[in-house]
Amino acid sequence: MSGPRDEPFESALSRLDAGADAGGPTDARVRDALRTVIDPEIGLDIVTLGLVYHLEIEGATVKVTYSLTTPGCPLEEHITNGVRNAVLRVGGVDAVEANLVWEPAWHPGMIQEGAW
């Protein structure tokens, strides 16, 4: 059963799948891919949560600078693996550098307006 929270996830997946053969990685395609990475404790994706701070695309390599909701988060490995796997699904991406940072510290005000 899907609900309102599933719509961004399903929409991101369909856009990602539709654009797989449309050329190399772009900021929009990478962000769509990252919308499939859900923080299971909160139930929102890491883009909506404001955890993705910066993307750098150099050819077939994408560097994702991101944070977590708290240092020592028990889901660090889960989310980091999700970042890598999601971005590798983007057409033209051969390598992902997952750069976890703690500054600036994440806070609830970084969540996209209307997410709740």
One Martini backbone bead per residue (centre of mass of N, CA, C, O) as a GRO file, in nm:
protein
  116
    1MET     BB    1   0.096   0.036   0.023
    2SER     BB    2   0.043   0.366  -0.058
    3GLY     BB    3   0.148   0.699   0.014
    4PRO     BB    4   0.245   1.021   0.044
    5ARG     BB    5   0.548   0.936   0.112
    6ASP     BB    6   0.587   0.761  -0.162
    7GLU     BB    7   0.580   0.962  -0.401
    8PRO     BB    8   0.874   1.069  -0.419
    9PHE     BB    9   1.002   0.792  -0.457
   10GLU     BB   10   0.846   0.699  -0.712
   11SER     BB   11   0.914   0.947  -0.883
   12ALA     BB   12   1.222   0.918  -0.874
   13LEU     BB   13   1.237   0.637  -0.999
   14SER     BB   14   1.100   0.704  -1.271
   15ARG     BB   15   1.300   0.927  -1.356
   16LEU     BB   16   1.552   0.754  -1.341
   17ASP     BB   17   1.467   0.534  -1.544
   18ALA     BB   18   1.401   0.733  -1.783
   19GLY     BB   19   1.717   0.867  -1.766
   20ALA     BB   20   1.942   0.644  -1.812
   21ASP     BB   21   1.981   0.721  -2.146
   22ALA     BB   22   2.021   1.064  -2.131
   23GLY     BB   23   2.310   1.051  -2.010
   24GLY     BB   24   2.475   1.200  -1.791
   25PRO     BB   25   2.530   1.334  -1.505
   26THR     BB   26   2.320   1.524  -1.289
   27ASP     BB   27   2.196   1.694  -1.040
   28ALA     BB   28   1.902   1.596  -1.075
   29ARG     BB   29   1.960   1.289  -1.096
   30VAL     BB   30   2.104   1.259  -0.828
   31ARG     BB   31   1.876   1.366  -0.647
   32ASP     BB   32   1.671   1.156  -0.731
   33ALA     BB   33   1.833   0.918  -0.625
   34LEU     BB   34   1.850   1.027  -0.324
   35ARG     BB   35   1.532   1.000  -0.277
   36THR     BB   36   1.570   0.675  -0.216
   37VAL     BB   37   1.697   0.766   0.058
   38ILE     BB   38   1.594   0.644   0.366
   39ASP     BB   39   1.511   0.740   0.683
   40PRO     BB   40   1.380   0.507   0.898
   41GLU     BB   41   1.325   0.690   1.154
   42ILE     BB   42   1.157   0.919   0.977
   43GLY     BB   43   1.059   0.863   0.656
   44LEU     BB   44   1.272   1.027   0.491
   45ASP     BB   45   1.459   1.170   0.271
   46ILE     BB   46   1.775   1.319   0.240
   47VAL     BB   47   1.680   1.566   0.080
   48THR     BB   48   1.435   1.660   0.244
   49LEU     BB   49   1.611   1.674   0.516
   50GLY     BB   50   1.896   1.821   0.435
   51LEU     BB   51   2.163   1.620   0.407
   52VAL     BB   52   2.237   1.745   0.134
   53TYR     BB   53   2.497   1.975   0.058
   54HIS     BB   54   2.676   1.842  -0.193
   55LEU     BB   55   2.761   1.842  -0.545
   56GLU     BB   56   3.008   1.660  -0.750
   57ILE     BB   57   3.081   1.663  -1.104
   58GLU     BB   58   3.325   1.435  -1.267
   59GLY     BB   59   3.206   1.295  -1.499
   60ALA     BB   60   3.182   0.964  -1.353
   61THR     BB   61   3.207   1.135  -1.085
   62VAL     BB   62   3.055   1.143  -0.753
   63LYS     BB   63   3.021   1.390  -0.499
   64VAL     BB   64   2.889   1.346  -0.166
   65THR     BB   65   2.773   1.583   0.061
   66TYR     BB   66   2.692   1.483   0.397
   67SER     BB   67   2.461   1.406   0.657
   68LEU     BB   68   2.333   1.363   0.978
   69THR     BB   69   2.129   1.405   1.246
   70THR     BB   70   2.363   1.246   1.414
   71PRO     BB   71   2.612   1.171   1.586
   72GLY     BB   72   2.626   0.823   1.594
   73CYS     BB   73   2.450   0.705   1.399
   74PRO     BB   74   2.327   0.380   1.343
   75LEU     BB   75   2.276   0.454   1.011
   76GLU     BB   76   2.536   0.521   0.857
   77GLU     BB   77   2.587   0.271   0.676
   78HIS     BB   78   2.311   0.258   0.541
   79ILE     BB   79   2.318   0.544   0.411
   80THR     BB   80   2.588   0.527   0.264
   81ASN     BB   81   2.507   0.286   0.086
   82GLY     BB   82   2.265   0.432  -0.039
   83VAL     BB   83   2.421   0.652  -0.180
   84ARG     BB   84   2.597   0.478  -0.360
   85ASN     BB   85   2.374   0.304  -0.498
   86ALA     BB   86   2.200   0.532  -0.614
   87VAL     BB   87   2.420   0.679  -0.789
   88LEU     BB   88   2.499   0.421  -0.960
   89ARG     BB   89   2.214   0.432  -1.121
   90VAL     BB   90   2.323   0.653  -1.277
   91GLY     BB   91   2.386   0.746  -1.572
   92GLY     BB   92   2.748   0.753  -1.604
   93VAL     BB   93   2.822   0.620  -1.331
   94ASP     BB   94   3.132   0.485  -1.169
   95ALA     BB   95   3.164   0.687  -0.913
   96VAL     BB   96   3.160   0.724  -0.544
   97GLU     BB   97   3.178   0.994  -0.308
   98ALA     BB   98   3.138   0.970   0.037
   99ASN     BB   99   3.089   1.276   0.234
  100LEU     BB  100   3.103   1.293   0.568
  101VAL     BB  101   2.958   1.550   0.775
  102TRP     BB  102   2.924   1.795   1.069
  103GLU     BB  103   2.964   2.055   0.890
  104PRO     BB  104   2.701   2.154   0.931
  105ALA     BB  105   2.472   2.112   1.152
  106TRP     BB  106   2.199   1.947   1.181
  107HIS     BB  107   1.850   2.060   1.147
  108PRO     BB  108   1.506   2.080   1.123
  109GLY     BB  109   1.519   2.347   0.938
  110MET     BB  110   1.626   2.167   0.676
  111ILE     BB  111   1.359   2.086   0.610
  112GLN     BB  112   1.139   2.073   0.384
  113GLU     BB  113   0.877   2.232   0.310
  114GLY     BB  114   0.598   2.012   0.362
  115ALA     BB  115   0.697   1.719   0.459
  116TRP     BB  116   0.462   1.685   0.687
   0.00000   0.00000   0.00000
